[in-house]
Amino acid sequence: MTQKITLEIKRTFDAPLEKVWKAWTTVEGLKKWFGPDHATVVKCTSDFIVGGKYSISMNVRESIHTVGGQFTEIKPMEKFSCTFLWAFENSREMLVTVKLRETDGKTQMHFYQEGFPDEESKNMHKGGWSGSFKKLEKECA
């Protein structure tokens, strides 16, 4: 039996739930923070409904990287899941789940990404997401 390799990140943002939710679930929000420190979003589309698709293209060191997928579950202001697939040959579809909860005016985020082919890929994504979440923190402040 193969082991399911999952990335899990917990983070607390000093911002109300509604602000963090909108940053995750709107094109305007995603454009401001998505991607590692050195990346900027150059194109973003999102149909935030179950079955809806999204695509995000980032300029990373003069190279365009695109990720996309489909929303598989949405519980407003609480949780969403979507497939996650890089637009390059031999990319493996993964699943991202984001759970949010507000406590005392702050938002706790529990992020999961599952389906990595190996630990190296998981660690590369961890670095990218960590940079993204630093930008998200600044955006929501």
RAWO-V581257 format. One record per backbone hydrogen bond with DSSP energy under -1.0 kcal/mol. NH is the residue of the N-H (numbers start at 1). CO is the residue of the C=O. If there is no record, write none. Layout:
NH/CO + NH/CO
This chain:
7/113 + 9/111 + 11/109 + 13/107 + 15/13 + 20/16 + 21/17 + 22/18 + 23/19 + 24/20 + 25/21 + 26/22 + 30/26 + 31/27 + 32/29 + 33/30 + 34/30 + 39/36 + 40/59 + 42/57 + 43/57 + 45/55 + 47/53 + 49/47 + 51/71 + 52/49 + 54/69 + 55/45 + 56/67 + 57/43 + 58/65 + 59/40 + 60/63 + 65/58 + 67/56 + 68/85 + 69/54 + 71/52 + 72/81 + 73/81 + 75/79 + 78/75 + 79/75 + 80/98 + 81/73 + 82/96 + 83/70 + 84/94 + 85/68 + 87/66 + 88/86 + 91/88 + 94/84 + 95/114 + 96/82 + 97/112 + 98/80 + 99/110 + 100/78 + 101/108 + 103/106 + 106/103 + 107/13 + 108/101 + 109/11 + 110/99 + 111/9 + 112/97 + 113/7 + 114/95 + 115/5 + 116/5 + 122/118 + 123/119 + 124/120 + 125/121 + 126/122 + 127/123 + 128/124 + 129/125 + 130/126 + 131/127 + 132/128 + 133/129 + 134/130 + 135/131 + 136/132 + 137/133 + 138/134 + 139/135 + 140/136
